[in-house]
Amino acid sequence: MIATRETSRNYRDVRRTPSQLPPKRAVDSSAAARDSGNRDVGPLEFVEHVETTVLRHQSWWRFLGLYAVIAGVSTFDACLALRYRAELIYTELNFVGKYLLRLVDGDPTLFLSLKFLGTMVTLGVLMHLYQFRPKWGLTVGTALATFQLGLLAFLMLA
């Protein structure tokens, strides 16, 4: 079976009349199949493709779990800060948080807004890192989730 390859429509082709366009070339079916990606694969190539897809799928779910832990603990911490906002100026251990609270006479609005902004920036950078470098994203996500779980244990036990 002989297939024809369409000419690309670039800037020069737009200005040409149909008679000035280069003729369409005939291509054999095996080359057309290779160009379109519809080629026969052997059983080993297929198994390798399936294994790669499954591993990529598993790492995505693992990453989403880490992402949820980070976001969840941060949300829980913000809820505790809201609940105990009257004592927050005395109980906050982070020196930047103490400074922000003293700056506005104990009102937690600025503190919580910056905490929320920091969490969103961190989660956004983590998502982009995972998209471009999945192994790095999983490593950094694991470190952040471990830190967040430590923070959760501290908040619950202290």
N, CA, C and O atoms as a GROMACS GRO file, in nm:
protein
  632
    1MET      N    1   0.085  -0.117   0.000
    1MET     CA    2   0.000   0.000   0.000
    1MET      C    3   0.089   0.123   0.000
    1MET      O    4   0.187   0.129   0.075
    2ILE      N    5   0.057   0.219  -0.082
    2ILE     CA    6   0.137   0.340  -0.094
    2ILE      C    7   0.060   0.456  -0.032
    2ILE      O    8  -0.055   0.483  -0.066
    3ALA      N    9   0.127   0.525   0.062
    3ALA     CA   10   0.066   0.640   0.125
    3ALA      C   11   0.135   0.767   0.078
    3ALA      O   12   0.250   0.763   0.034
    4THR      N   13   0.066   0.877   0.088
    4THR     CA   14   0.127   1.005   0.049
    4THR      C   15   0.152   1.087   0.174
    4THR      O   16   0.075   1.084   0.269
    5ARG      N   17   0.261   1.160   0.172
    5ARG     CA   18   0.296   1.245   0.285
    5ARG      C   19   0.253   1.387   0.251
    5ARG      O   20   0.287   1.441   0.146
    6GLU      N   21   0.179   1.446   0.341
    6GLU     CA   22   0.134   1.583   0.321
    6GLU      C   23   0.253   1.678   0.336
    6GLU      O   24   0.341   1.657   0.420
    7THR      N   25   0.254   1.781   0.255
    7THR     CA   26   0.359   1.880   0.269
    7THR      C   27   0.328   1.968   0.389
    7THR      O   28   0.211   1.996   0.417
    8SER      N   29   0.431   2.010   0.459
    8SER     CA   30   0.408   2.095   0.575
    8SER      C   31   0.369   2.234   0.529
    8SER      O   32   0.419   2.285   0.429
    9ARG      N   33   0.279   2.294   0.604
    9ARG     CA   34   0.233   2.428   0.569
    9ARG      C   35   0.310   2.527   0.655
    9ARG      O   36   0.267   2.563   0.764
   10ASN      N   37   0.422   2.570   0.603
   10ASN     CA   38   0.495   2.672   0.676
   10ASN      C   39   0.475   2.806   0.607
   10ASN      O   40   0.391   2.818   0.517
   11TYR      N   41   0.548   2.904   0.647
   11TYR     CA   42   0.529   3.040   0.597
   11TYR      C   43   0.548   3.049   0.446
   11TYR      O   44   0.473   3.119   0.377
   12ARG      N   45   0.648   2.978   0.395
   12ARG     CA   46   0.672   2.985   0.250
   12ARG      C   47   0.562   2.918   0.171
   12ARG      O   48   0.529   2.963   0.062
   13ASP      N   49   0.503   2.810   0.224
   13ASP     CA   50   0.397   2.741   0.151
   13ASP      C   51   0.271   2.826   0.139
   13ASP      O   52   0.196   2.809   0.043
   14VAL      N   53   0.247   2.913   0.232
   14VAL     CA   54   0.126   2.996   0.229
   14VAL      C   55   0.131   3.092   0.112
   14VAL      O   56   0.028   3.121   0.052
   15ARG      N   57   0.249   3.142   0.078
   15ARG     CA   58   0.260   3.239  -0.030
   15ARG      C   59   0.266   3.176  -0.169
   15ARG      O   60   0.256   3.246  -0.269
   16ARG      N   61   0.282   3.046  -0.176
   16ARG     CA   62   0.293   2.980  -0.306
   16ARG      C   63   0.154   2.938  -0.356
   16ARG      O   64   0.064   2.909  -0.278
   17THR      N   65   0.142   2.935  -0.483
   17THR     CA   66   0.019   2.881  -0.544
   17THR      C   67   0.034   2.730  -0.548
   17THR      O   68   0.146   2.679  -0.537
   18PRO      N   69  -0.075   2.656  -0.564
   18PRO     CA   70  -0.066   2.509  -0.565
   18PRO      C   71   0.029   2.456  -0.672
   18PRO      O   72   0.091   2.351  -0.651
   19SER      N   73   0.042   2.523  -0.784
   19SER     CA   74   0.132   2.473  -0.888
   19SER      C   75   0.278   2.494  -0.850
   19SER      O   76   0.365   2.427  -0.905
   20GLN      N   77   0.307   2.583  -0.759
   20GLN     CA   78   0.445   2.608  -0.718
   20GLN      C   79   0.490   2.518  -0.603
   20GLN      O   80   0.610   2.511  -0.574
   21LEU      N   81   0.397   2.448  -0.538
   21LEU     CA   82   0.433   2.362  -0.427
   21LEU      C   83   0.508   2.239  -0.478
   21LEU      O   84   0.483   2.194  -0.589
   22PRO      N   85   0.600   2.186  -0.398
   22PRO     CA   86   0.670   2.065  -0.440
   22PRO      C   87   0.573   1.948  -0.449
   22PRO      O   88   0.474   1.944  -0.375
   23PRO      N   89   0.600   1.855  -0.537
   23PRO     CA   90   0.507   1.741  -0.552
   23PRO      C   91   0.508   1.653  -0.428
   23PRO      O   92   0.607   1.645  -0.356
   24LYS      N   93   0.395   1.588  -0.405
   24LYS     CA   94   0.384   1.496  -0.293
   24LYS      C   95   0.466   1.371  -0.324
   24LYS      O   96   0.463   1.320  -0.435
   25ARG      N   97   0.538   1.324  -0.223
   25ARG     CA   98   0.622   1.207  -0.246
   25ARG      C   99   0.549   1.082  -0.202
   25ARG      O  100   0.472   1.084  -0.105
   26ALA      N  101   0.572   0.975  -0.272
   26ALA     CA  102   0.515   0.846  -0.235
   26ALA      C  103   0.608   0.779  -0.134
   26ALA      O  104   0.731   0.781  -0.148
   27VAL      N  105   0.547   0.721  -0.033
   27VAL     CA  106   0.624   0.657   0.073
   27VAL      C  107   0.568   0.517   0.090
   27VAL      O  108   0.447   0.496   0.085
   28ASP      N  109   0.657   0.421   0.112
   28ASP     CA  110   0.607   0.285   0.130
   28ASP      C  111   0.539   0.272   0.267
   28ASP      O  112   0.561   0.355   0.355
   29SER      N  113   0.458   0.170   0.283
   29SER     CA  114   0.375   0.157   0.402
   29SER      C  115   0.457   0.135   0.528
   29SER      O  116   0.416   0.180   0.635
   30SER      N  117   0.571   0.068   0.521
   30SER     CA  118   0.649   0.044   0.641
   30SER      C  119   0.707   0.175   0.694
   30SER      O  120   0.713   0.196   0.816
   31ALA      N  121   0.750   0.264   0.605
   31ALA     CA  122   0.802   0.393   0.648
   31ALA      C  123   0.688   0.478   0.705
   31ALA      O  124   0.708   0.551   0.802
   32ALA      N  125   0.570   0.470   0.645
   32ALA     CA  126   0.456   0.546   0.694
   32ALA      C  127   0.415   0.496   0.833
   32ALA      O  128   0.381   0.576   0.920
   33ALA      N  129   0.419   0.366   0.852
   33ALA     CA  130   0.385   0.310   0.983
   33ALA      C  131   0.487   0.352   1.087
   33ALA      O  132   0.452   0.382   1.201
   34ARG      N  133   0.615   0.355   1.048
   34ARG     CA  134   0.720   0.394   1.141
   34ARG      C  135   0.705   0.541   1.179
   34ARG      O  136   0.726   0.577   1.295
   35ASP      N  137   0.668   0.627   1.083
   35ASP     CA  138   0.651   0.769   1.110
   35ASP      C  139   0.531   0.795   1.200
   35ASP      O  140   0.535   0.885   1.283
   36SER      N  141   0.426   0.718   1.184
   36SER     CA  142   0.305   0.743   1.261
   36SER      C  143   0.309   0.677   1.398
   36SER      O  144   0.220   0.700   1.480
   37GLY      N  145   0.409   0.595   1.426
   37GLY     CA  146   0.420   0.531   1.555
   37GLY      C  147   0.343   0.400   1.563
   37GLY      O  148   0.342   0.338   1.669
   38ASN      N  149   0.281   0.355   1.457
   38ASN     CA  150   0.205   0.230   1.457
   38ASN      C  151   0.292   0.117   1.404
   38ASN      O  152   0.270   0.069   1.293
   39ARG      N  153   0.389   0.077   1.480
   39ARG     CA  154   0.476  -0.030   1.436
   39ARG      C  155   0.456  -0.151   1.524
   39ARG      O  156   0.408  -0.139   1.637
   40ASP      N  157   0.490  -0.264   1.474
   40ASP     CA  158   0.480  -0.386   1.552
   40ASP      C  159   0.591  -0.388   1.655
   40ASP      O  160   0.708  -0.364   1.624
   41VAL      N  161   0.555  -0.418   1.777
   41VAL     CA  162   0.655  -0.429   1.882
   41VAL      C  163   0.660  -0.573   1.929
   41VAL      O  164   0.560  -0.644   1.929
   42GLY      N  165   0.778  -0.613   1.968
   42GLY     CA  166   0.795  -0.747   2.019
   42GLY      C  167   0.743  -0.759   2.160
   42GLY      O  168   0.714  -0.658   2.224
   43PRO      N  169   0.732  -0.881   2.209
   43PRO     CA  170   0.678  -0.900   2.344
   43PRO      C  171   0.765  -0.837   2.452
   43PRO      O  172   0.712  -0.788   2.552
   44LEU      N  173   0.897  -0.838   2.435
   44LEU     CA  174   0.984  -0.779   2.537
   44LEU      C  175   0.968  -0.627   2.541
   44LEU      O  176   0.968  -0.567   2.648
   45GLU      N  177   0.955  -0.564   2.424
   45GLU     CA  178   0.935  -0.420   2.421
   45GLU      C  179   0.802  -0.382   2.484
   45GLU      O  180   0.792  -0.281   2.553
   46PHE      N  181   0.700  -0.464   2.460
   46PHE     CA  182   0.569  -0.438   2.517
   46PHE      C  183   0.572  -0.449   2.669
   46PHE      O  184   0.516  -0.365   2.738
   47VAL      N  185   0.637  -0.552   2.721
   47VAL     CA  186   0.646  -0.571   2.866
   47VAL      C  187   0.723  -0.455   2.929
   47VAL      O  188   0.686  -0.406   3.035
   48GLU      N  189   0.831  -0.412   2.862
   48GLU     CA  190   0.909  -0.299   2.913
   48GLU      C  191   0.824  -0.173   2.917
   48GLU      O  192   0.832  -0.095   3.012
   49HIS      N  193   0.742  -0.152   2.813
   49HIS     CA  194   0.654  -0.036   2.809
   49HIS      C  195   0.552  -0.042   2.922
   49HIS      O  196   0.526   0.060   2.988
   50VAL      N  197   0.493  -0.157   2.946
   50VAL     CA  198   0.393  -0.172   3.052
   50VAL      C  199   0.457  -0.150   3.188
   50VAL      O  200   0.399  -0.082   3.273
   51GLU      N  201   0.576  -0.207   3.211
   51GLU     CA  202   0.643  -0.189   3.339
   51GLU      C  203   0.674  -0.042   3.365
   51GLU      O  204   0.654   0.007   3.476
   52THR      N  205   0.722   0.029   3.263
   52THR     CA  206   0.752   0.171   3.277
   52THR      C  207   0.627   0.250   3.309
   52THR      O  208   0.629   0.339   3.394
   53THR      N  209   0.518   0.218   3.241
   53THR     CA  210   0.392   0.289   3.265
   53THR      C  211   0.340   0.262   3.406
   53THR      O  212   0.292   0.354   3.472
   54VAL      N  213   0.348   0.139   3.452
   54VAL     CA  214   0.300   0.104   3.585
   54VAL      C  215   0.385   0.173   3.691
   54VAL      O  216   0.331   0.227   3.788
   55LEU      N  217   0.518   0.173   3.675
   55LEU     CA  218   0.605   0.239   3.772
   55LEU      C  219   0.579   0.389   3.775
   55LEU      O  220   0.577   0.449   3.883
   56ARG      N  221   0.558   0.450   3.658
   56ARG     CA  222   0.528   0.592   3.653
   56ARG      C  223   0.395   0.620   3.724
   56ARG      O  224   0.382   0.720   3.794
   57HIS      N  225   0.298   0.532   3.705
   57HIS     CA  226   0.167   0.548   3.768
   57HIS      C  227   0.179   0.533   3.919
   57HIS      O  228   0.117   0.610   3.993
   58GLN      N  229   0.257   0.435   3.966
   58GLN     CA  230   0.274   0.416   4.110
   58GLN      C  231   0.345   0.534   4.173
   58GLN      O  232   0.308   0.577   4.282
   59SER      N  233   0.446   0.589   4.105
   59SER     CA  234   0.518   0.703   4.163
   59SER      C  235   0.427   0.826   4.168
   59SER      O  236   0.441   0.908   4.258
   60TRP      N  237   0.333   0.839   4.074
   60TRP     CA  238   0.241   0.952   4.077
   60TRP      C  239   0.152   0.944   4.200
   60TRP      O  240   0.130   1.046   4.267
   61TRP      N  241   0.100   0.825   4.231
   61TRP     CA  242   0.015   0.810   4.349
   61TRP      C  243   0.094   0.832   4.477
   61TRP      O  244   0.043   0.889   4.574
   62ARG      N  245   0.217   0.786   4.478
   62ARG     CA  246   0.304   0.808   4.594
   62ARG      C  247   0.326   0.958   4.613
   62ARG      O  248   0.321   1.009   4.725
   63PHE      N  249   0.352   1.028   4.502
   63PHE     CA  250   0.373   1.172   4.510
   63PHE      C  251   0.247   1.243   4.560
   63PHE      O  252   0.257   1.334   4.642
   64LEU      N  253   0.130   1.203   4.511
   64LEU     CA  254   0.006   1.265   4.557
   64LEU      C  255  -0.017   1.242   4.705
   64LEU      O  256  -0.069   1.330   4.774
   65GLY      N  257   0.020   1.126   4.756
   65GLY     CA  258   0.010   1.100   4.898
   65GLY      C  259   0.099   1.192   4.979
   65GLY      O  260   0.058   1.246   5.082
   66LEU      N  261   0.223   1.211   4.933
   66LEU     CA  262   0.315   1.303   5.001
   66LEU      C  263   0.261   1.445   4.996
   66LEU      O  264   0.266   1.518   5.095
   67TYR      N  265   0.209   1.483   4.880
   67TYR     CA  266   0.152   1.616   4.860
   67TYR      C  267   0.036   1.640   4.956
   67TYR      O  268   0.023   1.748   5.015
   68ALA      N  269  -0.049   1.538   4.972
   68ALA     CA  270  -0.164   1.550   5.062
   68ALA      C  271  -0.121   1.561   5.208
   68ALA      O  272  -0.181   1.635   5.286
   69VAL      N  273  -0.016   1.487   5.245
   69VAL     CA  274   0.034   1.495   5.383
   69VAL      C  275   0.085   1.636   5.412
   69VAL      O  276   0.055   1.693   5.517
   70ILE      N  277   0.162   1.691   5.319
   70ILE     CA  278   0.218   1.825   5.338
   70ILE      C  279   0.106   1.927   5.352
   70ILE      O  280   0.106   2.009   5.444
   71ALA      N  281   0.010   1.923   5.260
   71ALA     CA  282  -0.101   2.018   5.264
   71ALA      C  283  -0.189   1.997   5.387
   71ALA      O  284  -0.234   2.094   5.448
   72GLY      N  285  -0.213   1.872   5.424
   72GLY     CA  286  -0.300   1.842   5.537
   72GLY      C  287  -0.242   1.889   5.670
   72GLY      O  288  -0.313   1.947   5.752
   73VAL      N  289  -0.114   1.863   5.692
   73VAL     CA  290  -0.053   1.905   5.818
   73VAL      C  291  -0.045   2.057   5.825
   73VAL      O  292  -0.065   2.115   5.932
   74SER      N  293  -0.017   2.120   5.713
   74SER     CA  294  -0.014   2.266   5.711
   74SER      C  295  -0.152   2.324   5.743
   74SER      O  296  -0.162   2.423   5.816
   75THR      N  297  -0.256   2.264   5.689
   75THR     CA  298  -0.392   2.308   5.717
   75THR      C  299  -0.427   2.286   5.865
   75THR      O  300  -0.488   2.373   5.928
   76PHE      N  301  -0.388   2.172   5.919
   76PHE     CA  302  -0.415   2.144   6.060
   76PHE      C  303  -0.344   2.246   6.150
   76PHE      O  304  -0.401   2.292   6.248
   77ASP      N  305  -0.220   2.279   6.116
   77ASP     CA  306  -0.144   2.377   6.192
   77ASP      C  307  -0.213   2.515   6.187
   77ASP      O  308  -0.219   2.585   6.288
   78ALA      N  309  -0.262   2.552   6.070
   78ALA     CA  310  -0.333   2.680   6.057
   78ALA      C  311  -0.463   2.680   6.138
   78ALA      O  312  -0.500   2.781   6.197
   79CYS      N  313  -0.534   2.566   6.139
   79CYS     CA  314  -0.657   2.558   6.218
   79CYS      C  315  -0.629   2.571   6.367
   79CYS      O  316  -0.705   2.636   6.439
   80LEU      N  317  -0.520   2.508   6.414
   80LEU     CA  318  -0.483   2.523   6.554
   80LEU      C  319  -0.446   2.668   6.587
   80LEU      O  320  -0.479   2.719   6.694
   81ALA      N  321  -0.378   2.734   6.494
   81ALA     CA  322  -0.341   2.874   6.515
   81ALA      C  323  -0.465   2.961   6.525
   81ALA      O  324  -0.469   3.054   6.606
   82LEU      N  325  -0.566   2.932   6.444
   82LEU     CA  326  -0.691   3.008   6.452
   82LEU      C  327  -0.766   2.980   6.582
   82LEU      O  328  -0.822   3.071   6.644
   83ARG      N  329  -0.767   2.855   6.621
   83ARG     CA  330  -0.842   2.817   6.741
   83ARG      C  331  -0.782   2.880   6.867
   83ARG      O  332  -0.854   2.926   6.955
   84TYR      N  333  -0.652   2.882   6.873
   84TYR     CA  334  -0.583   2.937   6.990
   84TYR      C  335  -0.517   3.071   6.960
   84TYR      O  336  -0.406   3.097   7.005
   85ARG      N  337  -0.586   3.155   6.885
   85ARG     CA  338  -0.526   3.283   6.843
   85ARG      C  339  -0.501   3.379   6.959
   85ARG      O  340  -0.413   3.464   6.949
   86ALA      N  341  -0.576   3.367   7.066
   86ALA     CA  342  -0.554   3.457   7.180
   86ALA      C  343  -0.421   3.428   7.249
   86ALA      O  344  -0.354   3.520   7.296
   87GLU      N  345  -0.383   3.301   7.255
   87GLU     CA  346  -0.257   3.263   7.319
   87GLU      C  347  -0.142   3.248   7.220
   87GLU      O  348  -0.029   3.220   7.260
   88LEU      N  349  -0.170   3.267   7.092
   88LEU     CA  350  -0.070   3.239   6.989
   88LEU      C  351   0.055   3.325   7.004
   88LEU      O  352   0.165   3.278   6.978
   89ILE      N  353   0.039   3.449   7.045
   89ILE     CA  354   0.154   3.538   7.059
   89ILE      C  355   0.251   3.488   7.167
   89ILE      O  356   0.370   3.519   7.163
   90TYR      N  357   0.200   3.411   7.264
   90TYR     CA  358   0.284   3.358   7.371
   90TYR      C  359   0.334   3.217   7.344
   90TYR      O  360   0.439   3.177   7.394
   91THR      N  361   0.260   3.141   7.265
   91THR     CA  362   0.295   3.000   7.244
   91THR      C  363   0.368   2.972   7.114
   91THR      O  364   0.424   2.864   7.098
   92GLU      N  365   0.369   3.066   7.021
   92GLU     CA  366   0.438   3.044   6.892
   92GLU      C  367   0.588   3.032   6.917
   92GLU      O  368   0.647   3.117   6.984
   93LEU      N  369   0.649   2.927   6.864
   93LEU     CA  370   0.791   2.902   6.886
   93LEU      C  371   0.879   2.957   6.773
   93LEU      O  372   0.998   2.982   6.794
   94ASN      N  373   0.822   2.975   6.656
   94ASN     CA  374   0.899   3.026   6.542
   94ASN      C  375   0.925   3.176   6.562
   94ASN      O  376   0.832   3.254   6.583
   95PHE      N  377   1.051   3.215   6.556
   95PHE     CA  378   1.084   3.356   6.583
   95PHE      C  379   1.028   3.449   6.476
   95PHE      O  380   0.994   3.563   6.506
   96VAL      N  381   1.017   3.402   6.351
   96VAL     CA  382   0.956   3.486   6.246
   96VAL      C  383   0.807   3.502   6.274
   96VAL      O  384   0.751   3.610   6.258
   97GLY      N  385   0.742   3.393   6.317
   97GLY     CA  386   0.601   3.400   6.353
   97GLY      C  387   0.577   3.493   6.471
   97GLY      O  388   0.481   3.570   6.471
   98LYS      N  389   0.666   3.486   6.571
   98LYS     CA  390   0.653   3.578   6.686
   98LYS      C  391   0.668   3.723   6.642
   98LYS      O  392   0.594   3.810   6.687
   99TYR      N  393   0.763   3.746   6.554
   99TYR     CA  394   0.784   3.884   6.505
   99TYR      C  395   0.660   3.935   6.432
   99TYR      O  396   0.616   4.048   6.454
  100LEU      N  397   0.603   3.851   6.345
  100LEU     CA  398   0.484   3.891   6.269
  100LEU      C  399   0.365   3.916   6.362
  100LEU      O  400   0.287   4.009   6.341
  101LEU      N  401   0.352   3.834   6.465
  101LEU     CA  402   0.242   3.852   6.560
  101LEU      C  403   0.259   3.979   6.643
  101LEU      O  404   0.162   4.050   6.668
  102ARG      N  405   0.382   4.007   6.685
  102ARG     CA  406   0.407   4.129   6.764
  102ARG      C  407   0.397   4.254   6.679
  102ARG      O  408   0.368   4.362   6.729
  103LEU      N  409   0.421   4.238   6.550
  103LEU     CA  410   0.416   4.352   6.459
  103LEU      C  411   0.274   4.409   6.450
  103LEU      O  412   0.257   4.530   6.435
  104VAL      N  413   0.174   4.323   6.461
  104VAL     CA  414   0.034   4.366   6.449
  104VAL      C  415  -0.044   4.343   6.579
  104VAL      O  416  -0.165   4.321   6.576
  105ASP      N  417   0.025   4.347   6.692
  105ASP     CA  418  -0.038   4.336   6.824
  105ASP      C  419  -0.118   4.208   6.845
  105ASP      O  420  -0.227   4.211   6.902
  106GLY      N  421  -0.065   4.096   6.799
  106GLY     CA  422  -0.128   3.967   6.826
  106GLY      C  423  -0.234   3.923   6.727
  106GLY      O  424  -0.289   3.814   6.742
  107ASP      N  425  -0.266   4.004   6.627
  107ASP     CA  426  -0.365   3.964   6.527
  107ASP      C  427  -0.301   3.861   6.433
  107ASP      O  428  -0.199   3.891   6.370
  108PRO      N  429  -0.358   3.740   6.422
  108PRO     CA  430  -0.295   3.634   6.343
  108PRO      C  431  -0.320   3.643   6.192
  108PRO      O  432  -0.278   3.554   6.118
  109THR      N  433  -0.386   3.748   6.145
  109THR     CA  434  -0.420   3.756   6.003
  109THR      C  435  -0.296   3.759   5.915
  109THR      O  436  -0.287   3.681   5.820
  110LEU      N  437  -0.202   3.845   5.944
  110LEU     CA  438  -0.079   3.854   5.864
  110LEU      C  439   0.001   3.725   5.874
  110LEU      O  440   0.051   3.675   5.774
  111PHE      N  441   0.012   3.672   5.995
  111PHE     CA  442   0.085   3.548   6.018
  111PHE      C  443   0.027   3.433   5.937
  111PHE      O  444   0.101   3.362   5.869
  112LEU      N  445  -0.104   3.415   5.944
  112LEU     CA  446  -0.169   3.305   5.872
  112LEU      C  447  -0.167   3.327   5.721
  112LEU      O  448  -0.156   3.231   5.645
  113SER      N  449  -0.179   3.452   5.678
  113SER     CA  450  -0.173   3.480   5.534
  113SER      C  451  -0.037   3.444   5.476
  113SER      O  452  -0.028   3.382   5.370
  114LEU      N  453   0.069   3.482   5.547
  114LEU     CA  454   0.204   3.449   5.499
  114LEU      C  455   0.233   3.299   5.510
  114LEU      O  456   0.305   3.243   5.428
  115LYS      N  457   0.178   3.236   5.612
  115LYS     CA  458   0.193   3.090   5.625
  115LYS      C  459   0.123   3.019   5.508
  115LYS      O  460   0.178   2.925   5.450
  116PHE      N  461   0.002   3.065   5.474
  116PHE     CA  462  -0.071   3.008   5.360
  116PHE      C  463   0.004   3.032   5.230
  116PHE      O  464   0.016   2.942   5.148
  117LEU      N  465   0.054   3.154   5.210
  117LEU     CA  466   0.129   3.186   5.089
  117LEU      C  467   0.254   3.098   5.077
  117LEU      O  468   0.285   3.047   4.970
  118GLY      N  469   0.325   3.081   5.187
  118GLY     CA  470   0.444   2.996   5.186
  118GLY      C  471   0.412   2.852   5.153
  118GLY      O  472   0.487   2.786   5.080
  119THR      N  473   0.303   2.801   5.206
  119THR     CA  474   0.262   2.664   5.177
  119THR      C  475   0.225   2.648   5.030
  119THR      O  476   0.264   2.550   4.966
  120MET      N  477   0.152   2.744   4.975
  120MET     CA  478   0.113   2.736   4.834
  120MET      C  479   0.234   2.744   4.741
  120MET      O  480   0.242   2.671   4.642
  121VAL      N  481   0.328   2.831   4.773
  121VAL     CA  482   0.450   2.841   4.691
  121VAL      C  483   0.528   2.710   4.699
  121VAL      O  484   0.577   2.661   4.597
  122THR      N  485   0.541   2.655   4.819
  122THR     CA  486   0.613   2.530   4.836
  122THR      C  487   0.548   2.416   4.759
  122THR      O  488   0.616   2.339   4.692
  123LEU      N  489   0.416   2.406   4.767
  123LEU     CA  490   0.346   2.299   4.695
  123LEU      C  491   0.354   2.319   4.544
  123LEU      O  492   0.365   2.222   4.469
  124GLY      N  493   0.350   2.444   4.499
  124GLY     CA  494   0.363   2.470   4.355
  124GLY      C  495   0.501   2.435   4.303
  124GLY      O  496   0.515   2.375   4.197
  125VAL      N  497   0.604   2.474   4.377
  125VAL     CA  498   0.742   2.440   4.336
  125VAL      C  499   0.761   2.289   4.338
  125VAL      O  500   0.826   2.233   4.250
  126LEU      N  501   0.706   2.222   4.438
  126LEU     CA  502   0.716   2.077   4.446
  126LEU      C  503   0.648   2.009   4.328
  126LEU      O  504   0.701   1.913   4.272
  127MET      N  505   0.531   2.059   4.288
  127MET     CA  506   0.460   2.002   4.173
  127MET      C  507   0.542   2.019   4.045
  127MET      O  508   0.554   1.926   3.966
  128HIS      N  509   0.597   2.138   4.024
  128HIS     CA  510   0.678   2.162   3.904
  128HIS      C  511   0.805   2.077   3.907
  128HIS      O  512   0.848   2.026   3.804
  129LEU      N  513   0.864   2.063   4.023
  129LEU     CA  514   0.984   1.979   4.035
  129LEU      C  515   0.951   1.835   3.998
  129LEU      O  516   1.029   1.770   3.930
  130TYR      N  517   0.836   1.786   4.043
  130TYR     CA  518   0.797   1.649   4.010
  130TYR      C  519   0.769   1.634   3.860
  130TYR      O  520   0.800   1.530   3.802
  131GLN      N  521   0.711   1.735   3.798
  131GLN     CA  522   0.681   1.727   3.656
  131GLN      C  523   0.808   1.720   3.571
  131GLN      O  524   0.812   1.648   3.472
  132PHE      N  525   0.911   1.794   3.611
  132PHE     CA  526   1.032   1.798   3.530
  132PHE      C  527   1.137   1.696   3.574
  132PHE      O  528   1.211   1.644   3.490
  133ARG      N  529   1.144   1.666   3.702
  133ARG     CA  530   1.238   1.568   3.757
  133ARG      C  531   1.164   1.484   3.860
  133ARG      O  532   1.171   1.514   3.980
  134PRO      N  533   1.094   1.378   3.817
  134PRO     CA  534   1.012   1.299   3.911
  134PRO      C  535   1.090   1.243   4.030
  134PRO      O  536   1.039   1.243   4.142
  135LYS      N  537   1.212   1.196   4.008
  135LYS     CA  538   1.289   1.141   4.121
  135LYS      C  539   1.322   1.249   4.223
  135LYS      O  540   1.313   1.226   4.343
  136TRP      N  541   1.359   1.365   4.175
  136TRP     CA  542   1.389   1.477   4.266
  136TRP      C  543   1.261   1.519   4.340
  136TRP      O  544   1.264   1.546   4.460
  137GLY      N  545   1.149   1.524   4.267
  137GLY     CA  546   1.022   1.562   4.330
  137GLY      C  547   0.982   1.465   4.440
  137GLY      O  548   0.934   1.507   4.546
  138LEU      N  549   1.002   1.334   4.416
  138LEU     CA  550   0.971   1.236   4.519
  138LEU      C  551   1.066   1.249   4.638
  138LEU      O  552   1.023   1.235   4.753
  139THR      N  553   1.193   1.276   4.612
  139THR     CA  554   1.289   1.290   4.721
  139THR      C  555   1.258   1.412   4.807
  139THR      O  556   1.253   1.402   4.929
  140VAL      N  557   1.236   1.526   4.743
  140VAL     CA  558   1.205   1.648   4.817
  140VAL      C  559   1.070   1.635   4.885
  140VAL      O  560   1.054   1.678   4.999
  141GLY      N  561   0.972   1.575   4.818
  141GLY     CA  562   0.840   1.555   4.877
  141GLY      C  563   0.846   1.464   4.999
  141GLY      O  564   0.776   1.488   5.098
  142THR      N  565   0.930   1.360   4.994
  142THR     CA  566   0.947   1.271   5.108
  142THR      C  567   1.009   1.345   5.226
  142THR      O  568   0.966   1.327   5.341
  143ALA      N  569   1.109   1.428   5.198
  143ALA     CA  570   1.172   1.505   5.305
  143ALA      C  571   1.073   1.603   5.368
  143ALA      O  572   1.065   1.613   5.490
  144LEU      N  573   0.997   1.674   5.285
  144LEU     CA  574   0.899   1.768   5.338
  144LEU      C  575   0.789   1.698   5.416
  144LEU      O  576   0.748   1.745   5.522
  145ALA      N  577   0.740   1.584   5.365
  145ALA     CA  578   0.635   1.510   5.434
  145ALA      C  579   0.686   1.455   5.567
  145ALA      O  580   0.612   1.453   5.665
  146THR      N  581   0.810   1.412   5.571
  146THR     CA  582   0.868   1.364   5.696
  146THR      C  583   0.875   1.477   5.798
  146THR      O  584   0.841   1.459   5.915
  147PHE      N  585   0.920   1.592   5.753
  147PHE     CA  586   0.926   1.709   5.842
  147PHE      C  587   0.785   1.745   5.891
  147PHE      O  588   0.767   1.775   6.009
  148GLN      N  589   0.688   1.743   5.802
  148GLN     CA  590   0.550   1.777   5.839
  148GLN      C  591   0.493   1.676   5.938
  148GLN      O  592   0.419   1.714   6.029
  149LEU      N  593   0.525   1.549   5.921
  149LEU     CA  594   0.476   1.448   6.016
  149LEU      C  595   0.541   1.467   6.153
  149LEU      O  596   0.478   1.445   6.256
  150GLY      N  597   0.668   1.508   6.154
  150GLY     CA  598   0.732   1.544   6.281
  150GLY      C  599   0.664   1.661   6.347
  150GLY      O  600   0.643   1.663   6.469
  151LEU      N  601   0.629   1.761   6.266
  151LEU     CA  602   0.556   1.878   6.318
  151LEU      C  603   0.420   1.836   6.374
  151LEU      O  604   0.377   1.886   6.478
  152LEU      N  605   0.353   1.747   6.304
  152LEU     CA  606   0.223   1.698   6.351
  152LEU      C  607   0.237   1.626   6.485
  152LEU      O  608   0.156   1.645   6.576
  153ALA      N  609   0.338   1.542   6.497
  153ALA     CA  610   0.361   1.473   6.623
  153ALA      C  611   0.390   1.574   6.734
  153ALA      O  612   0.341   1.559   6.846
  154PHE      N  613   0.469   1.676   6.705
  154PHE     CA  614   0.498   1.779   6.804
  154PHE      C  615   0.371   1.854   6.846
  154PHE      O  616   0.350   1.881   6.964
  155LEU      N  617   0.287   1.888   6.747
  155LEU     CA  618   0.164   1.961   6.777
  155LEU      C  619   0.067   1.876   6.861
  155LEU      O  620  -0.003   1.929   6.947
  156MET      N  621   0.064   1.748   6.836
  156MET     CA  622  -0.031   1.661   6.906
  156MET      C  623   0.020   1.623   7.046
  156MET      O  624  -0.060   1.606   7.138
  157LEU      N  625   0.150   1.608   7.061
  157LEU     CA  626   0.204   1.556   7.187
  157LEU      C  627   0.253   1.666   7.281
  157LEU      O  628   0.267   1.642   7.401
  158ALA      N  629   0.279   1.785   7.229
  158ALA     CA  630   0.334   1.890   7.314
  158ALA      C  631   0.225   1.975   7.377
  158ALA      O  632   0.255   2.068   7.452
   0.00000   0.00000   0.00000
